[in-house]
């Protein structure tokens, strides 16, 4: 062990220029790490219950014994109840937004972050070493350090830090995935590597050999981490609010990129409808932070300033109303936490009520004076409504004190009613009732509007039933999606030693490297070279020259000259190695490009659960704690292993069996959130 440790120290000393990022320590007792550990535990319980349900359904198909059927149906109802309870616990985790808020804030409305998607630890060592030996004719064991570094980077992505360093860690791995796909994943061969990710909302596992699932899930987590960063910002300062705005706009940009790039994702949390809702929610939260930034320095009790704030508040209310309407659509409403939809509804009423309060204050506290710009006030008031109250002209309202008071009271009445509705909806959600800060803000806003209304109320007014019209929502600073540069990080290929990707990739096929002896004949090698950029290729080969007789072919790529690897060398560098060839000659190693043949379609063992998306059942085939007899498996490290490189040297790869499940069970009524395994398909997902 000491020899191995010493060799690893030497390796990292030699490669000190490359920074391998680490994730957060999952053993740290922070609120966020506790939530992620609880999420991982719930995911394991969910997959265990789904295995049991799949087994019970198979038994139900196979048996004709009525007594056994009754027992299995009873067991299925029990399992579905357990799944529903687990779903409620997972919903509780998604509702624990207070953990993500800035600890210094005591007077800001809480924001909603996204939880990170969980995944299983991966072992690339056996599959990659086998592929390197078979496809690239290289010794796979010589790439153990590179494989270990890759596995460490992926492990760090499971627990990224909640800052720019965490974003960079995820972005690095995301940038490495296309390189890995080109190096190792071919359409004509399955690698035997299964990527498993859990749905962020339902905990349902998705398992596929398609590397696109890995790319989409990492991209989702980049967006989720931006939401957590935005939620953590200190919104009592201008810089903190700007950071929060930027983070939520970047989160929306990442999720939009995910929606446009991966259009057939098998996980419901990455479906187009769900991503559209999440994008709206991130932009709404960014718009809310923009409103808070405008109000941070204080709201002047001045006519034009109050009208501006009324428009801004109405804009925030409308954006949250769109979010709530999106959450109310099927099937999103069956998967989004009730806490989220309640928050969107409460904020809709809260900010619309604020808009009515600001406009009422502008009308009640500021009478038109001779020194005021009458035309500007008339224009500003006319733009506050789509249709003027009771058909009155803006100028009549401004000039008549009684009209201003009457319309102002109507707006205050709507403000009070809206705040009361927000408080009522707030009381319906048990998770929301735990947020004392939100309840205090809602109650204070209600008390302020009610006090203003009572100050302008008269005892002799009994028949004033005027309904204040809606206020036009508009803003001078609209929240926009922002595509972060973090998704385009330049990285160095871990497997660069295999050669340039333009030639040495999984889709290309070559002969095994051949050794050819080069000898000078009248100072002529019998061929010319081309290759800038690398690698160098043989052209204009004389079929009668000694090299051709020894096996050199037109179009061969030179991979080594003597003991020097020259996959990355250009023509001038290779010529320098060949210029001093003596009479005995020099050995070169060459490979010949072969016809890759017709590509075969990539297939994934998946099942459909009554919705248009598909979920893989391969991850349900084996228990994590058990393995079939006679099967060599790699010993997995603990789920909580942190930044430790695994040199696992298994002699064989797993070959997971698949089964053909078909038919439906009319008596099987699964929970709406969890897809049933009673219907399977084998569709292309990407």
N, C-alpha and C positions, 0 to 999 in steps of 0.2 A: 504493500500500500504506500509506503514511503517513497518508493521509486516512482510510482504512478503520480503521486502528488508533486514530486520534484519535477517530473517531465511536464506536468500541467503548468507549474510556475514558470518554467522556461518558455512554454508556448505563449502564455499571456504576456510575459516580458517582451518577447519578440513581436507581439501584436498589440503593443500598448497604445498604438495610434487609433485602434478601433474600440469604440466605447460600447460595451454590451450593457444595456440598461437593465435595471432591476425593478421589480414591482415592489409594492408595499408589503410589509410583513403581515400575512394574514393572521398571525398569532397575536398581533397587537390588539389590545382591548379597547379599540375605538368603537364608537357607535356605528360607524359605517361598516367596519370589518365584521362586527357582530351581525348586522343585517345581511351581509353577503354570505356569511357562514350559515345563517338560518335559511337563506334562500337555497344554498347548495344542499342542505339537509332536507328541505321540503322537496326539492327536485328528485332526490334519491327515493324518498317515500312515495312520490307520485309515480315514478317509473316502476317501483315494486308493486304498487297496486294495479298498474296497467298490465304488468306481467301476469298477475293473478287473474285479472279479468280476461286476458287473452286465453289463458289456460282453461278457465271456466267455460268460455264460449266454444272452444274446441271440443271440450267434453260434452257440451250440450248438443253439438252437431253429431258427435260420434255415437251417443247412446240412444237407445229406444226404450229404456226403462223409465216408466213414468215416475217412479219414486225418486230415481236419481235426478230426473229432470226437475222435479219440484225442489230438491235440495240445492241444485245448481242455480236455479232461478232465485232462490232465497239468498244464496251466497253472492250472486251478482248484485242484488239490491243492496246488500251490506257493503260490497266493494264500492259501488257507485256513491253510497252515502259517505264513505271515507274519502273518496276523491273530492266530493263537494266540500267537505270540511277542510281538506288540504288546500283547496282553491281559495276558501275564505281566509285561511292563514296567509297564503301568498298575497291575497288582496290587502291584508293588513300590513304586510311588509311594504307593498307599493304605496300604502297610505301613510307611512312613517316619514313624512316630509320634514318633521322638526329636527331630525338628526342631521339633515343636510344644510340647515340654515346657518347663517353667521351667528356665532355665539354672542357677539356684542350687540346684536339688534334686539330691541325690545318694542319697537313701534312700527315695524314694517310688516305688511301683509305677506304671509309665507308664499313661496313659489314651489312649483312641482318639478322635481327632477325625475329622470328616467333611471331605473335600475339597470345595472350591467347584465348582459346575457352571460349565463354560466356555461362552461364547457368542461369536458373531461381532459385529463392529462394525456398527451400524445407521446408515442415512442416511434420515431422515424428510423431508428438505427438499423433494424433488420431489413426493412423494405428498401431503404435508400442504399445500403451497402450491397444488397443483392442486385439492385438495378445498376449501380455503378459498375459492378463486375460484369454483368451480362451485357449491358448496353454500351458502356464506354470502355470496356476491357481494361479497367483500372482496378487496383486493389482497394476494395471498399473500406478495409480497416484503416487505410491511411487517411481517411476522411472522418475519423471518429471525433476529432476536436471540432470540426466544422458542424457536424451533426449535433454535437452536444451544445454548441453555441446557439444553433437554431432552436433547439428544444428549450434552452434557458430563456431565449427571447420570447418564445410563445408562452412559457410559464409566467414570465413577468407580465404579459398582457392579461393574465387572469386577475391580477390585483394591481392595476395601475394606480400611481399616486394621483391625487386630485389637484393637478396643476399642469403647467405646460410640459413638464418632464413626462408625466403620464401620457399626455397626448402624443408626445414625440415617440414614446415607446410603442404605442399602438400604431402610429404612422409608419415607424420603421418596419414593423412586422408586416403591415399591409403592403408596403413597397417591396418586401421580399417575396410575397406570395406569387406575383406574376413570374418572377425569376424561377421560383421552385416549380411552378406549373410548366414552364418551358423546359426545365431541366429533366423533370421526372414524370410528368403526367402526360401520357400519350392516349390518343383516341383508340388505339388498337390494343392497348394492354391495361388491365386493372392493376393498381399497385397493392391492393389489399389493405389500404389505409382508410379508415372510416372516421370521418369528422362528426363529432356529436356535440350539438348545441341545444340548450333548453330555451323554450319560449319564455320571454321576459314576463309575460302576464299570466300564462296558464301553467308553466312548468313542464309542458309536454316536450319530450325529447325529439329531436330531429337528427337522424343519422344518415350520412351519405358519403359516397366515395368522391363525389364531385367537389373539387376544390373551390368552386364558386360559393358554396355554402360558407366556407371559411372566410372568404373575402367579404361577403355580405355581412356576416356576423361581426367581424372586426370593425367594419365601417359603421355598423349600428352602435357598437360600443364607443367609437370615437364621438359620435353624436351624443350618446348618453353621458359620456364623461364631460363634454362641454356643458350640458345642462346642470350637472353637479357643480362644476366650477362656477357657473352663473348664479346658482342658488346660494353658494357659499360667499359670494362677494358682499362687502360691507356697503349696504345701500343707504347709509347715512352720510356718505361723502360723494362728491361729484365724480371722482376717479373710480370709486367702487361701483357706482351706477353705470358709468361708461363701460367698465369691464364686464358687468352683468349683461348689458345690451349687446356688446360684441360677442359674448359667449353664446347667448341664445340665438343670435342671428347666424353664427357659425354652426350651431347645432341644427338649425333649420336648413342651412345650406348642405350639410353633410347628409341629412335625412332625405333631402330632395335629390341629391346625387345618387343615393342608394335606391330611391324609388325609380329614377330614370334609367339606371344602369342595370339593375337586377330586377327584371319585371316579373319573374315567375318564382319568387322565393318560396320555399316550402314551409316556412315558419310564419304563423299568423301575425306575429308582432312586426314582421317585415313585409306584410302584404300591402299592396297599393292603397287600399282604403284606410288601413291603420296608419301608414306613414303619412298620408294626407292629413289625417286628424292630428298627428303628432307635430307636423310642420305648422299647422294653424295654431296649436297650443304654444309652441316655442315663439312664434311671431307675436302672439297675444301677450306673452310674458315680457318679451322685448318692448312691446308698445307700452305696457304697464310701467316698465322701468324708465322709458322715455318721459312718461307723464310725471313720474316721481322726480326725475331730474329737473323738469321745468319748475315743479313746485318746491324744489329743495331750498332755494334761496328765499322762499316766501311768496305768497300771492298778494299782490297789491290790491287794496280795496278801491279799484278804479274801474270805470265802465268797460273800457276796451279789454283790459286785462282779465276781468271776470268773464266776459264773453268768450275770450280765447280759451280760458280754462274749461268753460262749459263745452266747447267743441272738442277739446282734447279728451275730457272725461267721457263724453259720448262716444268718441272713437274707441277708447279702451273697452267700454261696455259692449259696443257692437262686435268687436273682435272676439270677445269672450262668448257672446251669443252665438257666433258662428262656430266656435269650438264646441259649445254645448249641443248645438244642432247636429254637428258631425258625430259627437259621442252618442247621440240618441238613435243613430241609424243601426240597423241590423247588418252584420253580426257584431259590430263594434261594441254596442251596448252590453252584449253578453260577456265581453272579455275585459272591458275597461273597468277599473275599480269604481265603485259607487262614489267613493271619496272624490275622485277626479271630476266626475260629472257634477257633483254637488258644489265643489269649489268653483267651477266654471259658471254655474248658475248663480251662486252667491255673488261673485264678482260682477256678473252682468247687471244685477239689480243694484249693487253698491255703486258702481261707477256711473250708471245712468241716473241714479238718485243724486250723486254729486253734481252731475251736469245740470239737473233741474235746480239744485240749491244755488249754484254759481249764477245761473241766469236770473233766478228770483232775486238774489242779492243785488245784481246789477240794476234791476228795475226798481227795487224798493229803496235802496240806499242812495241812488244817484239820480236826482231830478235834473231835467234839462235846464241849464242856465244860459243867460244871454252870451256869456263868453265861450260856451261850448260850440264845437263844430257840428251844427245840426245835420248837415249832409252826411258827414262821416258816421254819426251815430245812427242815422236812418239806414244807411247802407249796411252797417254792421248788424243791426237788428233784423233787417230783411233777410240777411243771409243765415240767420239763426234757425229759420223754419223753412220747411218745404211749402207750407201754407200758413198764412198769418192767422192768429186766433180770432175766431168769429168773423173772419173776413175783414178785420180792421186794417187800416194802413199803418205802416211803421211810424209815420210822423204823428198820427193821431194818438198812438200809444205813448210816444215820447212826450207829447205836449200836455196830455191830460193826466194829472196826478192820480185821479181815481182809477183810471184804466190801468196805469202802471201797477197800482196796488192790487187791483183785482187779478190781473194776469200773474203778477208775482206770487200772490197767495195760491193760485192754481198750480204753479210750478212747485211751491213748497209742499202743497198737499200731495203731489205725485212723489216728491222726494221722501216724505214721511212714509207713504204707503210702500214705496220701493224698499226703503230701509227695513221696514217691518217684515216685508216678504223675504228679504235676505236673511234676517234673523230667524224667521220661521224655518226656512230651508236649512239654515245652519244647524238648527236643533234636531233635524231629522237624521243626521249622520253621526254615529257614535264616535268615529275617528275624528271628525271635524270638531266635535265638542271638546276634544282634548286640547285644541289650539286656543289657549286663553288669549293670546295676542290678537288673533283674528276677531274673536268675540268682543274684545274690548274696543277695537277699532270700529266695528259695526255698531256697537251700542253708543259710542261717542258721536259718531256721525248722525245716528238717529236722534239723539238728544239735542244736537245742535240744530238740526232741521226743525224739530218739534218746537224748540224754544223760539226760533225765528218765526215760525208760524203763529205761535201764541202771542208774540209781541205785536203782530200785525192783524190779529183777529179782533172783531168787534162783536159785542154781545147782541146788537140789533140785526146782525146779518144771519138770516136763516135760509135764504133761497139762492145762495151763490153756488151753483152746481157746475160752473164752467170747468171743462176738461182742458188742461194744458196740452198743447201739441208736442209731438216728439221734437227733439233738438237735432239739428243736422250734425252728423259726426264728420269731422275733418281734422287734419293735423298738419302741422308744418314740418314734422319729423316722422315720417312713416318708417316703421320697422321693415327692413328688407333682408331677404336671404343673402348670406355671405358665404361664398365657398372658400374655406380656409386652405392655405398653402400647405398645411400639415399633411394633407392627403397625397402630396406630391414630393415626398422626401427622397433625396438621392441617397442610395445605399450601395455598399460594395457587395457584390455577389459572394455569398459564403462559399460557393462551389466554382469560383473563378478558375481554379486550376484545371477544371475539365476542358477549358477552351472557350473561345468566343461563342456566344449563344446563337449567332447568325448561322453557325454551322453545327456546333456540338449541342444539339437539343434533343428532346425526347422524340420529336416527330421525324428526325432524320435517322437513317440506318446506314451502317458501314460494315465493311469487312473487318475481320480482326486485324490488328496492326501487323504489318509484314516488314521484315528486315531486308533491305536492298543494299548491295555493296556498290558504291560509286567509285569508278576509276577514271582517271583522265585519259583522253584519247586525242592527241594533238591539241592539248590544252582546251578540250571541249568535252563537256559532260553529256552532250547529246540531247539536251532539252533546255527550255527556258522556264523562268519562274514568274509568277504574278501573285500579288497579295498585299494590298495596302488599302483598307485595313487587313489585319491578320484574319485567318491563317494563310500560309503560302501554299500555292497550288501549282502542280506541274502542268506545263503547256508545251505545245510544239515538240512533242516527243519524237525522236528519231527511232523508228521501230527496230533498227539494226544496231543501236548503240548498246554497250554492255549493260547499262542499267535496265533497258527494256528487256533484254535477254534474261536478266536476273529477276524480272517480275514487275518492274515499274510500269504503270499504266498512265495514259493520258487522263488528266483531271484528278490524279491522286493528291491528297493533302499530306504535306510533310508535318509529322507531329514530333519528331525528334531527330537531331543530328548528333551522332555519337551518344554521349550521355546527357546532352543538353535538351531539355524540353523546349520546343519552339512553337507551341500552339498559338502563343500570343506574339510571336515575332513577325515583323514585316520582311519584305524581300531583302532590303539592305542588310538587316541583321543576320538573316540566314546565309546570304552570300559571303559575309565575313567569316562565318563558320566553315564555308566550303572552299574559300579561296586558297587555303594552305593544304589542300589534299595532296598527299605524296603519291608515290607510285603504288603503294599498297592499297590506297583508297581509304574510304571511310564508310561506316554503316549509317544508314538513315532508316527511320521507321515511318511508314506511310499507311494511310487507310484509303479505301475506295468507297465512294458514296454509292449506296444501293437504292433500288426502287422501293419507296416506302409502302407501296401498295395502296389499296383502297382503305380508307379509315372505317372502322367499325363504330356503330353508335354506342355511346356510353349509356349504360343502364344502371339503375339504382333500385334496390329492393325497398319499396315504399308501400304505405297503405293510406287509404283515404277514409276520413271519418265523417262523411256526410257534408263536408264543405269542399270548396273547389281546390283547396291547397292540399298537399300531400305530406305525410309524416312517415319517416322510416321506422320500421319495426325491428331492424337488425339489432339495434341497441337493446331491445327487449329479449333477445334470444338467450343471453347469458346473465347470470347473477354476478355482480362484482366480486362476491366473496367465494364463488365456486367456479371451477373450470372442469371440463370433461376429462375423464381419464384418458391417458395416452396422448394428451395434447401438450406440447411444449409451449409454455407461455412465459412471457417476460414478467418478472416480478415488478409490480407497480409500486412506486413510492407513495407515501402518504399524500392525501389531497392537500394537506397544508405544507408540503415541502416547498421551500422558498429559495429560488435562485441556486439550486444545486444541480450540477451537470451529472447526468446519468450515463455511465458507460455500460450500457446493457448489451450483452452479446448473446442473444438467443440464436439458436441454430435453425429455427424455422419460423415461418410466419403463420398467423391465424388464418384459417379458411372458414369463414362463418357460413353456416348453412342457411338456406332460405326455404320457406315453405309456401305452397300455393294455398291461400285462403280465399274462399269465394262464398258467395251467398249472403243472405241477410237473415237476421233473426227477428221475426215480428214481435216476439215478446221481450226483446232486449231494448230497454229504454235508458240509454246512458245519460249522464249529466250533460247539459248543453255545452259546457265549456270544454269537456274532454272528448276528443274524437274517438269513436268506437273502432275497434280493430276488425269489425265484421265485414268490411268491404275493402278489398285491396286492388291496387293497380300498379302499373309499371311504366309510368309516363316520363317523358323528358321534362326536366324541371328548369333547365336554363337554356 
